[in-house]
Amino acid sequence: MRHTSISSGYAARAAAIAVVLAVGAVACGPEGGDAKSAGASGTPHKGGTLSVLNNEAQTDFDPARLYTSGGGNVPSLVFRTLTTRNRENGAEGTKVVPDLATDTGKPNADATVWTYTLKDGLKYEDGSPITTADIKYGIERSFAAELSGGAPYLRDWLVGGAKYEGPYKDGGKRLDSIETPDAKTIVFHLNKPEGEFPFLATQTQFAPVPKAKDDGTKYEGHPVSSGPYKVVKNENDGEHLVLERNPNWSAASDTERKAYPDRIDVRSGLDQAVINQRLSASQGPDAAAVTTDTNLGPAELAKVAGDKQLAARVGTGHFGYTNYIAFNPNVKPFDNPKVRQAIAYAVDRTSVVNAVGGSSLAEPATTFLPNQKAFGYTPYDPFPAGASGNADKARELLKEAGYADGLTVTLTHSNAKGGPKGPEVATALQDALKKAGITVKLQGLEGNDYNDTVASAKKEPGFFLRGWGADWPSGGPFLAPIFDGRQIVQDGANFNTGFLNDASVNSEIDEINKLTDLTAAAPRWGALDKKIGEQAVVVPLFHPVYKRLVGKDVKNVVISDWTGVLDISQVAVK
């Protein structure tokens, strides 16, 4: 069953993704597979200050409120979790590894019960021991309405989670589906089989929080660190964050985070062009600077292309994200599959890619799943029309659908210029569909209005631009929110835009979720992607490519295929 509270969590997530993509906030899988080619060469050493120059502020710096992928970047320096992402380049970085726990979790026979054991000697920044009771409490407080905003899965997956309101109500009521038989053991009881629970355990909601130090919404000002760094300054809700070493963090218990710099200074609210100018010039402190949310644009890439030294400081890659056309089959003429198929054939993906900056910044997509093995990517094209579309085939299908003389439709898009769902992409589609006899009227909406409209089952238009990114590198969180009929929400944020409620699709999602062997699960997600794709409820357009600069003194650049972002926990500046 889909709960309204879950959908609101997805809404927050989608809004966050919209923001990060607007500024090119994700990049991964380096060109040629060598992320370390970006930045300075040489052996990394401890010491110095790493500067982070960002456009968007690191708001809500509370593990309950953060919505991250793999624990996030800056947050994972402060908050350790039961599991974490493997801090390696490329595909190796899509694996789950232990963090606070000794392993990635022990499931029962049907993956409805997961048990974890903590490592020895874990301590907070004040030297006090980290216990499983703290992890249980940290999860429970994430259910409190005043600390909402984090990943929604726990409310849906945990027994009793749907009705739980956190530990601040009902006299400190606890969540019985999380057991802590001793200080080192924690057991989770789920409503249904979830073979991907180890992925979820990387989210910051699994960070320990000592109950005695919890001061509710004020906790974000100085959260108690379990990671290699502690917060010493948090100004204007994350606009300026300063982190310094946590003296009680033990590298022996944390093989993932290198923690080379002594100090990390995060400044936000900067113009994107200014960020790239400062990284390019690399003067003073900017020589030891990176960005976690600002991409290079076409003009900046042209400059980089003519400068070998600059080019050597650019990381390239792909985050698991797909931009696509969405249809509402409840709106005519999109109730007719042949009309949807005709549009799929008419799309000119070359012109769409050019509209977002060219092949350096986007790759044409015919699959909904991103083209990475971890997602279960299986190449297919249910409506093969070549790179530039097939107008003749589109006209043929329109005739079969009863529109021999063509038709007129309205395409809803965001007004954010240069964005993946913006007017440039909309115009490229308008031009391509015109060749097939489809007249496209454009309806542009401003940011919040656009997001509210396309995510509302009641207001959703018939034909619009959309995008979806992965909470972790698997087909599950990519396909289920968009195509599981049980997740259709009529009175809240709805992401199953095609209102697909196919019993065989729903059943296969459940069957794959039972698998704890994720290598076996991946190709089944790929096969399901193909099955769904043939129904033409969406038309994949492109997977974004990201390129970003680092300062000239930055060493040990690691970019995984999980987050797609330079991993701060690996960076050195000396």
Secondary structure per residue as TSV (DSSP state, phi and psi in degrees):
chain	resnum	aa	ss	phi	psi
A	1	M	-	360.0	140.6
A	2	R	-	-96.2	128.6
A	3	H	-	-102.5	145.9
A	4	T	H	-58.5	-37.8
A	5	S	H	-63.6	-31.9
A	6	I	H	-66.6	-46.6
A	7	S	H	-63.4	-33.9
A	8	S	H	-65.8	-31.6
A	9	G	H	-65.0	-42.5
A	10	Y	H	-63.1	-34.1
A	11	A	H	-62.4	-45.4
A	12	A	H	-61.2	-40.2
A	13	R	H	-64.6	-45.3
A	14	A	H	-64.7	-39.7
A	15	A	H	-63.3	-41.1
A	16	A	H	-63.2	-43.4
A	17	I	H	-63.2	-39.6
A	18	A	H	-59.9	-40.2
A	19	V	H	-66.3	-48.7
A	20	V	H	-66.1	-36.3
A	21	L	H	-71.3	-31.6
A	22	A	H	-61.0	-29.1
A	23	V	T	-107.5	13.4
A	24	G	T	64.8	46.8
A	25	A	-	-82.7	-2.0
A	26	V	-	-125.4	142.5
A	27	A	-	-155.4	144.6
A	28	C	-	-161.4	-173.4
A	29	G	S	41.7	81.7
A	30	P	-	-57.7	152.0
A	31	E	G	-59.8	127.6
A	32	G	G	78.2	0.8
A	33	G	G	79.5	12.6
A	34	D	-	-124.2	86.9
A	35	A	G	-63.3	-26.8
A	36	K	G	-72.8	-4.3
A	37	S	G	-70.0	-22.8
A	38	A	S	-80.1	139.1
A	39	G	S	90.5	179.2
A	40	A	-	-72.1	150.5
A	41	S	-	-89.1	175.6
A	42	G	S	110.0	162.7
A	43	T	-	-72.4	129.1
A	44	P	-	-73.1	143.1
A	45	H	-	-131.4	159.4
A	46	K	S	-74.9	150.6
A	47	G	-	119.6	168.9
A	48	G	S	85.1	178.0
A	49	T	E	-117.3	127.0
A	50	L	E	-94.3	126.0
A	51	S	E	-98.0	137.6
A	52	V	E	-117.8	118.9
A	53	L	E	-106.4	110.9
A	54	N	-	-126.2	157.4
A	55	N	S	-85.9	-47.1
A	56	E	S	-95.9	138.7
A	57	A	-	-73.5	150.1
A	58	Q	-	-84.8	75.7
A	59	T	-	-77.0	166.1
A	60	D	-	51.2	55.9
A	61	F	-	-79.2	61.5
A	62	D	S	-130.0	130.0
A	63	P	T	-58.6	-24.5
A	64	A	T	-72.2	-32.3
A	65	R	T	-96.6	-16.9
A	66	L	-	-74.9	139.9
A	67	Y	-	-117.1	104.2
A	68	T	-	-122.1	171.7
A	69	S	S	-114.2	118.7
A	70	G	T	66.7	24.6
A	71	G	T	92.2	-4.3
A	72	G	-	81.1	-175.9
A	73	N	S	-103.2	-74.3
A	74	V	S	-61.7	-43.7
A	75	P	G	-57.3	-35.2
A	76	S	G	-73.1	-6.2
A	77	L	G	-77.7	-22.7
A	78	V	T	-108.5	-35.4
A	79	F	-	-111.5	111.4
A	80	R	-	-87.1	154.5
A	81	T	-	-132.3	174.9
A	82	L	S	-58.4	-44.3
A	83	T	E	-127.3	170.3
A	84	T	E	-151.1	175.7
A	85	R	E	-80.6	150.5
A	86	N	-	-71.7	120.9
A	87	R	-	-84.9	67.2
A	88	E	-	-130.4	161.8
A	89	N	S	-68.3	150.2
A	90	G	B	58.9	-141.0
A	91	A	G	-64.2	-30.1
A	92	E	G	-60.5	-27.0
A	93	G	G	-77.1	-0.7
A	94	T	G	-89.3	0.3
A	95	K	S	-87.0	149.5
A	96	V	E	-89.5	136.2
A	97	V	E	-132.9	160.8
A	98	P	E	-66.0	151.2
A	99	D	S	-126.4	-91.0
A	100	L	S	-72.1	-27.6
A	101	A	B	-86.3	161.5
A	102	T	S	-78.5	-19.7
A	103	D	S	-151.4	-174.0
A	104	T	S	-87.6	8.9
A	105	G	-	112.2	145.1
A	106	K	E	-112.4	114.0
A	107	P	E	-88.2	157.5
A	108	N	-	-79.5	-172.4
A	109	A	T	-60.1	-36.3
A	110	D	T	-110.9	17.4
A	111	A	S	60.9	30.8
A	112	T	S	-101.0	-8.8
A	113	V	E	-131.5	127.8
A	114	W	E	-124.0	132.1
A	115	T	E	-119.4	135.1
A	116	Y	E	-127.9	147.9
A	117	T	E	-122.1	132.2
A	118	L	B	-77.0	151.5
A	119	K	-	-68.5	164.2
A	120	D	T	-79.2	149.2
A	121	G	T	74.2	19.5
A	122	L	-	-75.3	134.8
A	123	K	B	-136.4	152.9
A	124	Y	-	-81.0	177.2
A	125	E	T	-62.4	-25.1
A	126	D	T	-90.8	4.3
A	127	G	S	90.2	-7.3
A	128	S	-	-75.1	152.6
A	129	P	B	-74.4	146.4
A	130	I	-	-90.1	128.8
A	131	T	-	-122.8	165.6
A	132	T	H	-67.1	-26.4
A	133	A	H	-61.5	-33.2
A	134	D	H	-70.0	-36.6
A	135	I	H	-68.9	-43.1
A	136	K	H	-58.9	-44.9
A	137	Y	H	-66.1	-40.2
A	138	G	H	-60.1	-40.2
A	139	I	H	-67.8	-44.1
A	140	E	H	-60.9	-41.4
A	141	R	H	-67.7	-20.9
A	142	S	T	-70.1	-12.3
A	143	F	T	-86.0	-11.7
A	144	A	S	-69.2	135.3
A	145	A	G	-57.3	-37.5
A	146	E	G	-73.4	-9.3
A	147	L	G	-119.3	28.9
A	148	S	-	-75.8	167.3
A	149	G	-	125.7	-16.8
A	150	G	S	-79.1	-175.5
A	151	A	-	-58.3	137.7
A	152	P	S	-86.5	-5.7
A	153	Y	H	-61.8	-38.5
A	154	L	H	-60.8	-36.7
A	155	R	H	-64.0	-32.6
A	156	D	H	-85.6	-34.8
A	157	W	H	-89.4	-38.6
A	158	L	B	-74.5	138.2
A	159	V	T	-58.6	126.4
A	160	G	T	81.7	-2.2
A	161	G	T	-67.2	-32.1
A	162	A	T	-62.2	-31.5
A	163	K	T	-106.8	-2.8
A	164	Y	-	-75.3	138.3
A	165	E	-	-118.1	15.1
A	166	G	-	94.9	170.5
A	167	P	T	-82.8	-4.6
A	168	Y	T	-85.6	-10.0
A	169	K	S	-113.0	167.3
A	170	D	T	52.8	42.7
A	171	G	T	65.6	31.6
A	172	G	T	79.2	39.2
A	173	K	-	-59.7	139.1
A	174	R	-	-103.8	167.7
A	175	L	-	-100.3	107.6
A	176	D	T	-67.6	-18.8
A	177	S	T	-77.5	-3.7
A	178	I	E	-113.0	115.8
A	179	E	E	-108.4	142.4
A	180	T	E	-130.2	81.2
A	181	P	E	-62.2	-23.3
A	182	D	E	-154.7	178.7
A	183	A	T	-67.9	-13.2
A	184	K	T	-117.0	-2.2
A	185	T	E	-119.2	135.1
A	186	I	E	-136.9	136.3
A	187	V	E	-127.8	131.4
A	188	F	E	-112.2	131.1
A	189	H	E	-109.3	120.0
A	190	L	B	-105.4	155.6
A	191	N	S	-69.6	-25.4
A	192	K	S	-154.8	162.0
A	193	P	-	-61.3	133.3
A	194	E	-	-140.2	92.7
A	195	G	T	-67.7	-15.8
A	196	E	T	-98.9	17.2
A	197	F	H	-55.0	-36.3
A	198	P	H	-59.1	-30.1
A	199	F	H	-66.4	-45.8
A	200	L	H	-61.8	-33.4
A	201	A	T	-68.7	-0.8
A	202	T	T	-86.4	-14.5
A	203	Q	S	-67.2	150.9
A	204	T	G	-64.5	-17.0
A	205	Q	G	-62.7	-18.3
A	206	F	G	-90.0	5.9
A	207	A	S	-75.6	142.1
A	208	P	-	-71.0	141.2
A	209	V	-	-132.0	117.8
A	210	P	-	-71.0	123.5
A	211	K	G	-56.2	-37.6
A	212	A	G	-65.8	-21.4
A	213	K	G	-100.6	-1.8
A	214	D	-	-78.3	119.9
A	215	D	-	-121.4	40.2
A	216	G	G	62.6	-128.3
A	217	T	G	-68.4	-13.7
A	218	K	G	-86.1	-9.2
A	219	Y	G	-60.8	-29.8
A	220	E	G	-63.0	-21.5
A	221	G	G	-66.9	-37.0
A	222	H	S	-149.7	75.4
A	223	P	-	-67.5	147.0
A	224	V	-	-78.9	122.3
A	225	S	-	-77.0	138.1
A	226	S	-	-114.8	-2.1
A	227	G	S	-104.4	-168.0
A	228	P	S	-74.2	-13.5
A	229	Y	E	-128.9	151.7
A	230	K	E	-118.6	154.1
A	231	V	E	-81.9	123.6
A	232	V	E	-112.2	-11.8
A	233	K	E	-155.1	135.4
A	234	N	E	-143.3	98.5
A	235	E	E	-104.1	139.5
A	236	N	T	52.4	49.3
A	237	D	T	52.4	56.5
A	238	G	T	89.0	1.7
A	239	E	T	-66.4	-35.1
A	240	H	E	-134.4	111.4
A	241	L	E	-114.5	135.0
A	242	V	E	-124.4	126.5
A	243	L	E	-116.2	139.0
A	244	E	E	-128.6	166.5
A	245	R	E	-57.5	139.2
A	246	N	-	-90.0	110.6
A	247	P	T	-66.0	-17.0
A	248	N	T	-101.0	5.6
A	249	W	-	-76.5	138.7
A	250	S	-	-114.3	118.5
A	251	A	G	-63.3	-26.3
A	252	A	G	-64.6	-28.8
A	253	S	G	-97.3	0.3
A	254	D	-	-137.6	90.7
A	255	T	S	-84.4	-5.4
A	256	E	S	-89.9	-42.7
A	257	R	-	-92.0	124.1
A	258	K	-	-80.1	-36.4
A	259	A	-	51.5	56.3
A	260	Y	-	-73.5	-49.6
A	261	P	-	-67.6	152.1
A	262	D	S	-78.6	-29.3
A	263	R	E	-144.0	143.3
A	264	I	E	-127.9	122.5
A	265	D	E	-114.2	112.3
A	266	V	E	-107.5	115.5
A	267	R	E	-118.4	131.8
A	268	S	-	-123.5	-179.1
A	269	G	-	79.7	15.3
A	270	L	-	-90.8	145.2
A	271	D	-	-65.2	140.0
A	272	Q	H	-61.4	-40.7
A	273	A	H	-63.1	-38.7
A	274	V	H	-65.5	-41.7
A	275	I	H	-57.4	-48.9
A	276	N	H	-68.0	-33.8
A	277	Q	H	-64.3	-42.8
A	278	R	H	-68.0	-41.3
A	279	L	H	-65.9	-37.9
A	280	S	H	-64.6	-46.5
A	281	A	H	-71.3	-35.5
A	282	S	-	51.1	49.5
A	283	Q	-	-95.5	139.5
A	284	G	G	56.8	-131.8
A	285	P	G	-61.9	-22.5
A	286	D	G	-68.9	-15.5
A	287	A	G	-66.8	-24.1
A	288	A	G	-111.5	46.4
A	289	A	E	-123.9	153.0
A	290	V	E	-138.2	172.1
A	291	T	-	-129.8	146.0
A	292	T	S	-110.7	3.7
A	293	D	S	-145.4	14.9
A	294	T	-	-127.9	121.4
A	295	N	-	-95.4	158.4
A	296	L	-	-79.2	138.8
A	297	G	-	-96.8	176.8
A	298	P	H	-55.2	-44.7
A	299	A	H	-65.1	-41.1
A	300	E	H	-68.7	-35.3
A	301	L	H	-65.4	-35.2
A	302	A	H	-63.2	-38.8
A	303	K	H	-66.9	-43.1
A	304	V	H	-62.5	-38.9
A	305	A	H	-59.0	-26.9
A	306	G	T	-95.9	9.3
A	307	D	-	-135.0	104.4
A	308	K	H	-61.5	-36.8
A	309	Q	H	-67.0	-40.1
A	310	L	H	-67.4	-43.0
A	311	A	H	-59.6	-32.1
A	312	A	T	-70.6	-13.5
A	313	R	T	-105.3	19.0
A	314	V	E	-108.1	126.9
A	315	G	E	-96.7	140.7
A	316	T	E	-127.6	145.5
A	317	G	E	170.2	-161.9
A	318	H	-	-139.4	126.8
A	319	F	-	-92.3	154.9
A	320	G	S	-72.7	90.2
A	321	Y	E	-147.8	143.5
A	322	T	E	-131.9	128.8
A	323	N	E	-98.4	136.2
A	324	Y	E	-151.4	165.6
A	325	I	E	-88.0	132.9
A	326	A	E	-111.8	143.2
A	327	F	E	-118.2	145.6
A	328	N	-	-106.9	103.1
A	329	P	T	-66.8	-7.4
A	330	N	T	-83.5	-4.4
A	331	V	S	-112.8	125.7
A	332	K	T	-72.0	147.4
A	333	P	T	-91.2	15.0
A	334	F	T	-78.6	-1.3
A	335	D	T	-73.0	-15.9
A	336	N	S	-93.0	113.9
A	337	P	H	-56.3	-31.2
A	338	K	H	-68.6	-30.3
A	339	V	H	-67.6	-43.6
A	340	R	H	-63.8	-40.9
A	341	Q	H	-65.0	-38.5
A	342	A	H	-60.8	-43.1
A	343	I	H	-64.2	-39.6
A	344	A	H	-59.9	-40.5
A	345	Y	H	-71.8	-31.3
A	346	A	H	-78.0	-20.6
A	347	V	-	-61.3	131.2
A	348	D	-	-101.6	97.2
A	349	R	H	-70.4	-25.5
A	350	T	H	-63.6	-44.0
A	351	S	H	-69.0	-32.8
A	352	V	H	-66.1	-45.3
A	353	V	H	-61.1	-42.9
A	354	N	H	-62.8	-32.1
A	355	A	H	-67.2	-23.9
A	356	V	T	-105.8	15.5
A	357	G	T	117.4	-0.3
A	358	G	-	96.2	-179.3
A	359	S	T	-66.7	-15.5
A	360	S	T	-72.1	-21.5
A	361	L	T	-119.6	-0.7
A	362	A	E	-159.5	148.0
A	363	E	E	-121.5	133.2
A	364	P	E	-60.4	143.5
A	365	A	-	-125.4	134.8
A	366	T	S	-117.5	-5.2
A	367	T	S	-112.7	150.1
A	368	F	S	-75.5	-39.9
A	369	L	S	-68.8	139.3
A	370	P	-	-61.5	156.0
A	371	N	S	-84.9	61.9
A	372	Q	S	-133.7	142.8
A	373	K	G	-58.1	-37.9
A	374	A	G	-60.1	-29.0
A	375	F	G	-81.5	-11.9
A	376	G	T	90.8	20.1
A	377	Y	-	-48.5	124.2
A	378	T	-	-128.0	113.7
A	379	P	-	-59.8	132.2
A	380	Y	-	-163.4	158.8
A	381	D	-	-147.3	96.5
A	382	P	S	-66.0	-19.7
A	383	F	S	-132.8	68.8
A	384	P	-	-64.6	116.8
A	385	A	-	-130.1	10.1
A	386	G	-	74.1	-178.3
A	387	A	T	-69.1	-25.7
A	388	S	T	-112.9	7.0
A	389	G	-	90.1	165.4
A	390	N	-	-130.7	89.1
A	391	A	H	-64.1	-35.2
A	392	D	H	-65.1	-43.7
A	393	K	H	-65.1	-37.6
A	394	A	H	-63.3	-43.9
A	395	R	H	-62.8	-38.4
A	396	E	H	-61.2	-43.9
A	397	L	H	-69.9	-36.2
A	398	L	H	-62.9	-38.9
A	399	K	H	-62.9	-43.1
A	400	E	H	-64.3	-28.4
A	401	A	T	-83.9	-4.6
A	402	G	T	96.5	17.7
A	403	Y	-	-123.6	56.6
A	404	A	T	-61.4	-28.7
A	405	D	T	-95.7	14.2
A	406	G	-	86.8	-177.8
A	407	L	E	-154.3	166.3
A	408	T	E	-118.4	131.8
A	409	V	E	-134.3	164.6
A	410	T	E	-114.9	129.5
A	411	L	E	-105.8	120.4
A	412	T	E	-92.5	133.3
A	413	H	E	-144.2	168.8
A	414	S	E	-80.7	149.5
A	415	N	-	-85.9	1.5
A	416	A	-	-69.0	106.9
A	417	K	T	-65.4	137.5
A	418	G	T	80.8	-3.9
A	419	G	S	-83.3	164.7
A	420	P	T	-69.1	-15.8
A	421	K	T	-120.3	25.3
A	422	G	S	-93.0	-173.8
A	423	P	H	-64.0	-28.5
A	424	E	H	-66.3	-44.0
A	425	V	H	-66.2	-42.3
A	426	A	H	-60.0	-42.5
A	427	T	H	-66.6	-38.9
A	428	A	H	-61.1	-41.2
A	429	L	H	-68.7	-39.3
A	430	Q	H	-57.9	-44.8
A	431	D	H	-66.2	-41.1
A	432	A	H	-68.3	-43.3
A	433	L	H	-70.2	-26.4
A	434	K	H	-60.7	-34.7
A	435	K	T	-65.4	-22.6
A	436	A	T	-97.8	7.4
A	437	G	T	87.2	16.9
A	438	I	E	-109.5	114.3
A	439	T	E	-86.7	123.5
A	440	V	E	-110.7	119.7
A	441	K	E	-92.9	137.7
A	442	L	E	-100.0	134.0
A	443	Q	E	-122.7	105.1
A	444	G	E	-94.9	136.8
A	445	L	E	-124.5	147.8
A	446	E	-	-71.5	162.8
A	447	G	H	-40.8	-68.5
A	448	N	H	-65.0	-38.7
A	449	D	H	-63.7	-41.6
A	450	Y	H	-61.8	-50.7
A	451	N	H	-61.2	-42.5
A	452	D	H	-66.4	-36.5
A	453	T	H	-71.5	-49.9
A	454	V	H	-75.8	-15.9
A	455	A	T	-99.2	8.6
A	456	S	B	-107.6	123.2
A	457	A	T	-61.4	-29.9
A	458	K	T	-83.4	-29.0
A	459	K	T	-106.4	-5.9
A	460	E	-	-56.4	127.1
A	461	P	-	-73.2	176.4
A	462	G	S	-83.6	-23.0
A	463	F	E	-151.2	112.8
A	464	F	E	-156.4	169.3
A	465	L	E	-96.8	142.0
A	466	R	E	-148.1	168.3
A	467	G	E	-150.9	154.8
A	468	W	E	-146.4	136.9
A	469	G	E	-122.8	163.0
A	470	A	-	-90.1	136.3
A	471	D	S	-74.2	-28.7
A	472	W	S	-156.1	161.8
A	473	P	S	-77.0	80.4
A	474	S	S	-157.3	159.9
A	475	G	S	-70.8	-23.9
A	476	G	H	-58.3	-61.0
A	477	P	H	-71.5	-3.6
A	478	F	H	-91.8	-43.5
A	479	L	H	-90.3	-40.2
A	480	A	H	-60.5	-48.5
A	481	P	H	-63.1	-25.9
A	482	I	H	-94.7	-28.2
A	483	F	H	-127.4	-3.4
A	484	D	-	-80.4	117.9
A	485	G	G	-63.2	-23.7
A	486	R	G	-76.6	-8.3
A	487	Q	G	-100.9	8.6
A	488	I	-	-68.3	128.8
A	489	V	-	-118.8	118.1
A	490	Q	S	-85.3	-23.9
A	491	D	S	-122.7	26.9
A	492	G	S	-159.0	-160.3
A	493	A	B	-70.9	120.4
A	494	N	-	-116.8	126.9
A	495	F	-	-111.7	-6.5
A	496	N	-	-82.8	74.4
A	497	T	T	-64.2	-27.4
A	498	G	T	-87.7	2.8
A	499	F	-	49.3	37.8
A	500	L	-	-74.1	124.6
A	501	N	-	-136.5	69.8
A	502	D	-	-95.7	116.4
A	503	A	H	-56.9	-37.0
A	504	S	H	-70.5	-33.0
A	505	V	H	-69.3	-47.0
A	506	N	H	-58.4	-43.5
A	507	S	H	-64.8	-41.4
A	508	E	H	-67.2	-35.9
A	509	I	H	-58.4	-44.8
A	510	D	H	-63.2	-42.0
A	511	E	H	-66.9	-40.4
A	512	I	H	-68.2	-36.2
A	513	N	H	-64.2	-18.3
A	514	K	T	-75.6	-18.6
A	515	L	-	-78.8	128.7
A	516	T	S	-97.1	-11.0
A	517	D	-	-87.2	95.8
A	518	L	H	-70.4	-21.9
A	519	T	H	-67.7	-36.6
A	520	A	H	-75.0	-31.0
A	521	A	H	-71.6	-35.0
A	522	A	H	-54.7	-52.0
A	523	P	H	-64.9	-24.8
A	524	R	H	-72.3	-34.3
A	525	W	H	-63.9	-39.4
A	526	G	H	-63.1	-42.8
A	527	A	H	-65.2	-37.4
A	528	L	H	-67.9	-38.5
A	529	D	H	-56.2	-44.7
A	530	K	H	-63.4	-44.7
A	531	K	H	-60.3	-43.1
A	532	I	H	-68.1	-41.7
A	533	G	H	-57.6	-32.6
A	534	E	T	-68.2	-15.5
A	535	Q	T	-87.6	-6.1
A	536	A	-	53.4	42.6
A	537	V	S	-86.2	-15.0
A	538	V	E	-140.6	160.2
A	539	V	E	-125.6	105.2
A	540	P	E	-60.1	139.3
A	541	L	E	-111.2	-56.8
A	542	F	E	-160.0	156.0
A	543	H	E	-104.9	126.0
A	544	P	E	-69.4	150.8
A	545	V	-	-117.4	141.6
A	546	Y	E	-125.2	140.5
A	547	K	E	-133.2	131.0
A	548	R	E	-146.9	153.9
A	549	L	E	-90.3	155.7
A	550	V	-	-128.1	157.9
A	551	G	-	-64.0	157.9
A	552	K	T	-68.0	-18.9
A	553	D	T	-99.3	5.4
A	554	V	-	-80.0	130.9
A	555	K	B	-122.8	163.4
A	556	N	-	60.9	52.2
A	557	V	-	-76.9	120.7
A	558	V	-	-121.9	126.0
A	559	I	B	-130.1	112.7
A	560	S	B	-93.6	166.2
A	561	D	T	-85.0	6.5
A	562	W	T	-87.5	-65.0
A	563	T	T	-88.9	-25.8
A	564	G	-	73.4	8.8
A	565	V	S	-120.3	142.9
A	566	L	B	-46.3	129.5
A	567	D	-	-90.7	108.8
A	568	I	G	-59.2	-30.0
A	569	S	G	-66.8	-12.5
A	570	Q	G	-104.8	-16.4
A	571	V	-	-72.8	140.5
A	572	A	B	-122.9	155.2
A	573	V	-	-124.9	8.7
A	574	K	-	-132.5	360.0
